[in-house]
Amino acid sequence: MTADGFRKLALSFEGATEAAHQRHPDFRVGGKIFATLFYPDKRWGMVKLTPEQQHDLMHDAPEVFTPAAGAWGRQGCTCVRLRAATNAVLLPALEAAWRNALTLASQSGKKRVPRPRSRH
């Protein structure tokens, strides 16, 4: 997986936009970040999952997924080793992160958010 491939998949979800956070490209829905690129460095992406989702993905593809450092990782932020990722492995992780962000955005009620369905 390349960074451009990660970006293309992340932006394929309804309502997804690209912005930047702490000098990293990020992907949002309803103003909530669901994924980033280049964290902790250019070889990685990150998806914001629940701890349970993180556990399942790490079990199924330990060569691709690892927890982010510290409290972020314990909360479900999961680093994606781009070189090892494939569309088939990354797509469900991005969709879970997108759905999680949709839920947070709809609970905040501050922005209009798309209905929770993907194009996939």
KEDOBA-689543 format. One record per atom (N, C-alpha, C): atom name; residue number from 1; x, z, y. Coordinates in nm, 2 decimals. Layout:
N
SITE   lummi   bado       px       pz       py
SITE      CA    NUM        X        Z        Y
...
end
This chain:
120
SITE   lummi   bado       px       pz       py
SITE       N      1     0.09     0.00    -0.12
SITE      CA      1     0.00     0.00     0.00
SITE       C      1     0.09     0.00     0.12
SITE       N      2     0.05    -0.08     0.22
SITE      CA      2     0.12    -0.08     0.34
SITE       C      2     0.04     0.00     0.45
SITE       N      3     0.11     0.03     0.56
SITE      CA      3     0.03     0.09     0.67
SITE       C      3    -0.08     0.01     0.71
SITE       N      4    -0.06    -0.12     0.72
SITE      CA      4    -0.17    -0.21     0.76
SITE       C      4    -0.28    -0.21     0.66
SITE       N      5    -0.25    -0.20     0.53
SITE      CA      5    -0.35    -0.19     0.43
SITE       C      5    -0.43    -0.07     0.44
SITE       N      6    -0.37     0.05     0.47
SITE      CA      6    -0.43     0.17     0.49
SITE       C      6    -0.53     0.16     0.61
SITE       N      7    -0.47     0.11     0.72
SITE      CA      7    -0.55     0.09     0.84
SITE       C      7    -0.68     0.00     0.81
SITE       N      8    -0.66    -0.11     0.74
SITE      CA      8    -0.77    -0.20     0.72
SITE       C      8    -0.88    -0.12     0.63
SITE       N      9    -0.84    -0.05     0.53
SITE      CA      9    -0.94     0.02     0.45
SITE       C      9    -1.01     0.13     0.54
SITE       N     10    -0.93     0.20     0.61
SITE      CA     10    -0.99     0.31     0.70
SITE       C     10    -1.09     0.25     0.80
SITE       N     11    -1.06     0.14     0.85
SITE      CA     11    -1.15     0.08     0.95
SITE       C     11    -1.27     0.00     0.89
SITE       N     12    -1.27    -0.01     0.76
SITE      CA     12    -1.38    -0.08     0.69
SITE       C     12    -1.51     0.01     0.68
SITE       N     13    -1.50     0.13     0.71
SITE      CA     13    -1.61     0.22     0.70
SITE       C     13    -1.70     0.21     0.83
SITE       N     14    -1.83     0.22     0.81
SITE      CA     14    -1.92     0.20     0.92
SITE       C     14    -1.89     0.31     1.03
SITE       N     15    -1.87     0.26     1.15
SITE      CA     15    -1.85     0.35     1.26
SITE       C     15    -1.71     0.40     1.28
SITE       N     16    -1.62     0.36     1.19
SITE      CA     16    -1.48     0.40     1.20
SITE       C     16    -1.41     0.34     1.32
SITE       N     17    -1.33     0.42     1.39
SITE      CA     17    -1.25     0.37     1.51
SITE       C     17    -1.11     0.42     1.49
SITE       N     18    -1.02     0.35     1.56
SITE      CA     18    -0.88     0.40     1.56
SITE       C     18    -0.85     0.45     1.70
SITE       N     19    -0.78     0.56     1.70
SITE      CA     19    -0.73     0.63     1.82
SITE       C     19    -0.59     0.68     1.79
SITE       N     20    -0.54     0.78     1.86
SITE      CA     20    -0.41     0.84     1.84
SITE       C     20    -0.42     0.99     1.86
SITE       N     21    -0.35     1.07     1.78
SITE      CA     21    -0.34     1.21     1.79
SITE       C     21    -0.20     1.26     1.76
SITE       N     22    -0.14     1.33     1.85
SITE      CA     22     0.00     1.37     1.83
SITE       C     22     0.09     1.26     1.79
SITE       N     23     0.08     1.15     1.86
SITE      CA     23     0.16     1.03     1.84
SITE       C     23     0.14     0.96     1.70
SITE       N     24     0.03     0.99     1.64
SITE      CA     24     0.00     0.93     1.51
SITE       C     24    -0.13     0.85     1.52
SITE       N     25    -0.13     0.73     1.47
SITE      CA     25    -0.26     0.66     1.46
SITE       C     25    -0.36     0.74     1.38
SITE       N     26    -0.48     0.76     1.43
SITE      CA     26    -0.58     0.83     1.35
SITE       C     26    -0.71     0.74     1.34
SITE       N     27    -0.79     0.78     1.25
SITE      CA     27    -0.92     0.71     1.22
SITE       C     27    -1.03     0.81     1.23
SITE       N     28    -1.13     0.78     1.31
SITE      CA     28    -1.24     0.87     1.34
SITE       C     28    -1.38     0.81     1.31
SITE       N     29    -1.47     0.90     1.29
SITE      CA     29    -1.61     0.86     1.29
SITE       C     29    -1.69     0.97     1.36
SITE       N     30    -1.77     0.93     1.46
SITE      CA     30    -1.84     1.03     1.54
SITE       C     30    -1.75     1.12     1.61
SITE       N     31    -1.63     1.07     1.64
SITE      CA     31    -1.53     1.15     1.72
SITE       C     31    -1.45     1.25     1.63
SITE       N     32    -1.48     1.25     1.50
SITE      CA     32    -1.40     1.34     1.41
SITE       C     32    -1.30     1.26     1.33
SITE       N     33    -1.18     1.31     1.32
SITE      CA     33    -1.07     1.25     1.25
SITE       C     33    -1.10     1.26     1.10
SITE       N     34    -1.08     1.15     1.03
SITE      CA     34    -1.09     1.16     0.88
SITE       C     34    -0.96     1.11     0.81
SITE       N     35    -0.87     1.05     0.88
SITE      CA     35    -0.75     1.00     0.83
SITE       C     35    -0.65     0.97     0.94
SITE       N     36    -0.52     0.98     0.90
SITE      CA     36    -0.41     0.94     1.00
SITE       C     36    -0.31     0.87     0.92
SITE       N     37    -0.22     0.80     1.00
SITE      CA     37    -0.11     0.73     0.94
SITE       C     37     0.02     0.80     1.00
SITE       N     38     0.13     0.78     0.92
SITE      CA     38     0.26     0.83     0.96
SITE       C     38     0.28     0.98     0.97
SITE       N     39     0.20     1.05     0.89
SITE      CA     39     0.23     1.20     0.89
SITE       C     39     0.26     1.23     0.74
SITE       N     40     0.37     1.30     0.72
SITE      CA     40     0.47     1.35     0.81
SITE       C     40     0.57     1.25     0.87
SITE       N     41     0.58     1.13     0.80
SITE      CA     41     0.66     1.02     0.85
SITE       C     41     0.60     0.89     0.82
SITE       N     42     0.68     0.78     0.84
SITE      CA     42     0.63     0.64     0.83
SITE       C     42     0.59     0.61     0.68
SITE       N     43     0.63     0.69     0.59
SITE      CA     43     0.60     0.66     0.45
SITE       C     43     0.47     0.71     0.40
SITE       N     44     0.40     0.78     0.49
SITE      CA     44     0.28     0.86     0.45
SITE       C     44     0.16     0.83     0.53
SITE       N     45     0.04     0.85     0.48
SITE      CA     45    -0.09     0.86     0.54
SITE       C     45    -0.14     1.00     0.51
SITE       N     46    -0.26     1.03     0.57
SITE      CA     46    -0.32     1.16     0.54
SITE       C     46    -0.47     1.14     0.54
SITE       N     47    -0.54     1.21     0.45
SITE      CA     47    -0.69     1.21     0.45
SITE       C     47    -0.73     1.36     0.45
SITE       N     48    -0.84     1.38     0.53
SITE      CA     48    -0.90     1.52     0.55
SITE       C     48    -1.01     1.54     0.44
SITE       N     49    -0.97     1.61     0.34
SITE      CA     49    -1.06     1.64     0.23
SITE       C     49    -1.10     1.79     0.22
SITE       N     50    -1.19     1.82     0.13
SITE      CA     50    -1.21     1.96     0.10
SITE       C     50    -1.10     2.00     0.00
SITE       N     51    -1.08     2.13    -0.01
SITE      CA     51    -0.98     2.17    -0.12
SITE       C     51    -1.02     2.12    -0.26
SITE       N     52    -1.15     2.12    -0.29
SITE      CA     52    -1.19     2.08    -0.42
SITE       C     52    -1.16     1.93    -0.44
SITE       N     53    -1.19     1.85    -0.33
SITE      CA     53    -1.16     1.70    -0.34
SITE       C     53    -1.01     1.68    -0.36
SITE       N     54    -0.93     1.75    -0.28
SITE      CA     54    -0.79     1.74    -0.29
SITE       C     54    -0.74     1.77    -0.43
SITE       N     55    -0.79     1.88    -0.49
SITE      CA     55    -0.75     1.92    -0.62
SITE       C     55    -0.78     1.81    -0.72
SITE       N     56    -0.90     1.75    -0.71
SITE      CA     56    -0.94     1.64    -0.81
SITE       C     56    -0.85     1.52    -0.79
SITE       N     57    -0.82     1.48    -0.67
SITE      CA     57    -0.74     1.36    -0.65
SITE       C     57    -0.59     1.38    -0.69
SITE       N     58    -0.54     1.50    -0.66
SITE      CA     58    -0.41     1.53    -0.71
SITE       C     58    -0.40     1.54    -0.86
SITE       N     59    -0.50     1.58    -0.92
SITE      CA     59    -0.50     1.58    -1.07
SITE       C     59    -0.50     1.44    -1.13
SITE       N     60    -0.59     1.35    -1.06
SITE      CA     60    -0.60     1.22    -1.11
SITE       C     60    -0.48     1.12    -1.07
SITE       N     61    -0.42     1.15    -0.96
SITE      CA     61    -0.31     1.06    -0.91
SITE       C     61    -0.20     1.15    -0.84
SITE       N     62    -0.13     1.23    -0.92
SITE      CA     62    -0.03     1.32    -0.85
SITE       C     62     0.09     1.24    -0.79
SITE       N     63     0.11     1.11    -0.83
SITE      CA     63     0.21     1.03    -0.77
SITE       C     63     0.17     0.98    -0.63
SITE       N     64     0.04     0.99    -0.60
SITE      CA     64    -0.01     0.94    -0.47
SITE       C     64    -0.04     1.05    -0.37
SITE       N     65    -0.10     1.16    -0.42
SITE      CA     65    -0.15     1.26    -0.33
SITE       C     65    -0.08     1.39    -0.34
SITE       N     66    -0.05     1.46    -0.23
SITE      CA     66     0.01     1.59    -0.22
SITE       C     66    -0.05     1.66    -0.10
SITE       N     67    -0.06     1.80    -0.11
SITE      CA     67    -0.12     1.87     0.00
SITE       C     67    -0.02     1.86     0.12
SITE       N     68    -0.08     1.86     0.24
SITE      CA     68     0.00     1.87     0.37
SITE       C     68     0.06     2.01     0.37
SITE       N     69     0.16     2.03     0.45
SITE      CA     69     0.23     2.15     0.46
SITE       C     69     0.13     2.26     0.52
SITE       N     70     0.16     2.38     0.47
SITE      CA     70     0.09     2.50     0.53
SITE       C     70    -0.06     2.51     0.52
SITE       N     71    -0.12     2.57     0.62
SITE      CA     71    -0.26     2.60     0.63
SITE       C     71    -0.34     2.47     0.62
SITE       N     72    -0.29     2.36     0.68
SITE      CA     72    -0.36     2.23     0.68
SITE       C     72    -0.38     2.19     0.54
SITE       N     73    -0.28     2.20     0.46
SITE      CA     73    -0.28     2.16     0.32
SITE       C     73    -0.38     2.25     0.24
SITE       N     74    -0.37     2.38     0.27
SITE      CA     74    -0.46     2.47     0.20
SITE       C     74    -0.61     2.44     0.23
SITE       N     75    -0.63     2.38     0.35
SITE      CA     75    -0.77     2.35     0.39
SITE       C     75    -0.82     2.21     0.34
SITE       N     76    -0.73     2.14     0.28
SITE      CA     76    -0.77     2.01     0.22
SITE       C     76    -0.70     1.89     0.27
SITE       N     77    -0.62     1.90     0.38
SITE      CA     77    -0.55     1.79     0.44
SITE       C     77    -0.45     1.74     0.33
SITE       N     78    -0.46     1.61     0.30
SITE      CA     78    -0.39     1.56     0.18
SITE       C     78    -0.30     1.44     0.22
SITE       N     79    -0.18     1.45     0.20
SITE      CA     79    -0.09     1.34     0.23
SITE       C     79    -0.10     1.23     0.12
SITE       N     80    -0.08     1.11     0.16
SITE      CA     80    -0.09     0.99     0.07
SITE       C     80     0.04     0.92     0.08
SITE       N     81     0.11     0.91    -0.04
SITE      CA     81     0.23     0.84    -0.05
SITE       C     81     0.20     0.69    -0.05
SITE       N     82     0.22     0.62     0.07
SITE      CA     82     0.17     0.48     0.08
SITE       C     82     0.23     0.39    -0.03
SITE       N     83     0.35     0.40    -0.06
SITE      CA     83     0.42     0.31    -0.16
SITE       C     83     0.35     0.32    -0.29
SITE       N     84     0.30     0.44    -0.33
SITE      CA     84     0.24     0.46    -0.46
SITE       C     84     0.09     0.43    -0.46
SITE       N     85     0.03     0.42    -0.35
SITE      CA     85    -0.12     0.41    -0.34
SITE       C     85    -0.16     0.26    -0.36
SITE       N     86    -0.28     0.25    -0.42
SITE      CA     86    -0.35     0.12    -0.44
SITE       C     86    -0.48     0.13    -0.37
SITE       N     87    -0.54     0.01    -0.35
SITE      CA     87    -0.68     0.02    -0.30
SITE       C     87    -0.77     0.10    -0.38
SITE       N     88    -0.76     0.08    -0.52
SITE      CA     88    -0.85     0.15    -0.61
SITE       C     88    -0.84     0.30    -0.60
SITE       N     89    -0.72     0.35    -0.58
SITE      CA     89    -0.70     0.49    -0.57
SITE       C     89    -0.73     0.55    -0.43
SITE       N     90    -0.69     0.47    -0.33
SITE      CA     90    -0.71     0.52    -0.19
SITE       C     90    -0.85     0.51    -0.14
SITE       N     91    -0.93     0.41    -0.18
SITE      CA     91    -1.06     0.39    -0.13
SITE       C     91    -1.15     0.51    -0.15
SITE       N     92    -1.16     0.57    -0.27
SITE      CA     92    -1.24     0.69    -0.29
SITE       C     92    -1.20     0.81    -0.20
SITE       N     93    -1.07     0.82    -0.18
SITE      CA     93    -1.02     0.93    -0.10
SITE       C     93    -1.06     0.91     0.05
SITE       N     94    -1.05     0.79     0.10
SITE      CA     94    -1.09     0.76     0.23
SITE       C     94    -1.24     0.78     0.25
SITE       N     95    -1.31     0.73     0.15
SITE      CA     95    -1.46     0.75     0.16
SITE       C     95    -1.50     0.89     0.16
SITE       N     96    -1.44     0.98     0.08
SITE      CA     96    -1.47     1.12     0.08
SITE       C     96    -1.43     1.18     0.22
SITE       N     97    -1.32     1.14     0.27
SITE      CA     97    -1.28     1.19     0.41
SITE       C     97    -1.37     1.15     0.51
SITE       N     98    -1.41     1.02     0.51
SITE      CA     98    -1.51     0.96     0.60
SITE       C     98    -1.64     1.04     0.60
SITE       N     99    -1.69     1.06     0.48
SITE      CA     99    -1.82     1.14     0.46
SITE       C     99    -1.81     1.28     0.51
SITE       N    100    -1.69     1.34     0.49
SITE      CA    100    -1.67     1.48     0.54
SITE       C    100    -1.68     1.48     0.69
SITE       N    101    -1.61     1.38     0.76
SITE      CA    101    -1.61     1.37     0.90
SITE       C    101    -1.76     1.34     0.95
SITE       N    102    -1.83     1.25     0.88
SITE      CA    102    -1.97     1.23     0.92
SITE       C    102    -2.05     1.36     0.92
SITE       N    103    -2.03     1.44     0.82
SITE      CA    103    -2.11     1.56     0.82
SITE       C    103    -2.07     1.65     0.93
SITE       N    104    -1.94     1.67     0.97
SITE      CA    104    -1.90     1.75     1.08
SITE       C    104    -1.96     1.69     1.21
SITE       N    105    -1.95     1.56     1.23
SITE      CA    105    -2.00     1.50     1.35
SITE       C    105    -2.15     1.52     1.36
SITE       N    106    -2.22     1.50     1.26
SITE      CA    106    -2.37     1.52     1.27
SITE       C    106    -2.41     1.66     1.29
SITE       N    107    -2.33     1.76     1.25
SITE      CA    107    -2.35     1.90     1.27
SITE       C    107    -2.33     1.94     1.42
SITE       N    108    -2.23     1.87     1.48
SITE      CA    108    -2.20     1.90     1.62
SITE       C    108    -2.30     1.84     1.71
SITE       N    109    -2.37     1.73     1.67
SITE      CA    109    -2.47     1.67     1.75
SITE       C    109    -2.43     1.62     1.88
SITE       N    110    -2.30     1.60     1.91
SITE      CA    110    -2.26     1.55     2.04
SITE       C    110    -2.25     1.40     2.05
SITE       N    111    -2.23     1.33     1.94
SITE      CA    111    -2.22     1.19     1.94
SITE       C    111    -2.31     1.13     1.83
SITE       N    112    -2.36     1.01     1.86
SITE      CA    112    -2.44     0.94     1.76
SITE       C    112    -2.34     0.90     1.65
SITE       N    113    -2.39     0.92     1.53
SITE      CA    113    -2.30     0.89     1.41
SITE       C    113    -2.38     0.80     1.32
SITE       N    114    -2.31     0.71     1.25
SITE      CA    114    -2.38     0.62     1.16
SITE       C    114    -2.44     0.70     1.04
SITE       N    115    -2.53     0.64     0.97
SITE      CA    115    -2.58     0.70     0.85
SITE       C    115    -2.48     0.71     0.75
SITE       N    116    -2.48     0.81     0.66
SITE      CA    116    -2.37     0.82     0.56
SITE       C    116    -2.37     0.73     0.45
SITE       N    117    -2.33     0.61     0.47
SITE      CA    117    -2.31     0.51     0.37
SITE       C    117    -2.19     0.42     0.40
SITE       N    118    -2.12     0.38     0.30
SITE      CA    118    -2.00     0.30     0.32
SITE       C    118    -2.04     0.15     0.30
SITE       N    119    -1.95     0.06     0.33
SITE      CA    119    -1.97    -0.08     0.30
SITE       C    119    -1.92    -0.12     0.16
SITE       N    120    -1.87    -0.02     0.09
SITE      CA    120    -1.81    -0.05    -0.04
SITE       C    120    -1.90    -0.03    -0.16
end
